[in-house]
Amino acid sequence: MRKIILAILGVLLIVAAYFGAKAISDSKTTPRARPEKAVKTVFVDTVRNKLVPILVPANGNLVARQRLELFAEVQGVFLPSNKLFRPGQRYRKGEAIIRINSAEYAASVQSAKSNLYNQITSVMPDLRLDYPDIYPKWAAYLQSFDLENTTPKLPSLDSDQEKFFITGRGILTSYYNVKNLEQRLSKFGHRGHLGSRGSKTRGIYQYRSL
C-alpha cells in the first residue's frame, strides 16, 4: 500500500514539474516590436516650360569678333596718356584714346592763309585801276577774310580777263593750297574708323571713344 502511494506521488510530482517548466518557458517569450512609421519630407515645385541656359565653364583667351584698326591720316607728335595703347585696353565712353599735337601743322596753315591774304591785297590797286567793275566784290571778299576761321570761297570769275588776271597772280594756286591744308587739318579731329570722335583743346586733337 505504501509503495502505491509513493508511486502516485512520484507521477504527480513529475507531471507538476512538466507543467511548471512549460509555464516558465512560455513566460520568457519577448513581444515583437512594432515598426515606427517614418514620414519623409518631399519638396515640390510647379512645372513651367521655358528655355534653360546651358552654362559651360571654360578657360581661354577672348578675341574680339569685330576687330578694327586705328590709323592716323595725319602726322603729328603722339602724346602719352594715362593708359597704355595696346590690344585689350579698355576705354570708357568719352575717354581719349590717342592724342596728337597739331600746333605745328596749324601754324603752317595759318602761314599759307596769310600768304593768300597778302597776294589778294597786293592786286587790289591794279583791280581798282584796270577792272573797276569787279573791284567791289574783291574788296568785300577781303573784308570777310578771317585768319581764325575757314577760308571763304573765292568770288566767281565772270570773264576771261578776270580769270587770266587772278590766275596770273598765283591767287588760285594759293587758294587751293590753303583749302587742301585746311582739309588735312580737319582730319586731326575727324571722326575715326574705330567709332571715335575728335576734340581740340589748345592745339591738341584727341580721338575719343563713342
Secondary structure, DSSP 8 states (H G I E B T S, - for coil): -HHHHHHHHHHHHHHHHHHHHHHHHHHT------------------------------------SS------SS--EEE--SS--STT----TT-EEEEEE-HHHHHHHHHHHHHHHHHHHHHHHHHHHH-TTTHHHHHHHHHH--TTS---------SHHHHHHHHHTTHHHHHHHHHHHHHHHHGGGS--TTSEEEEEETTEEEEEE-
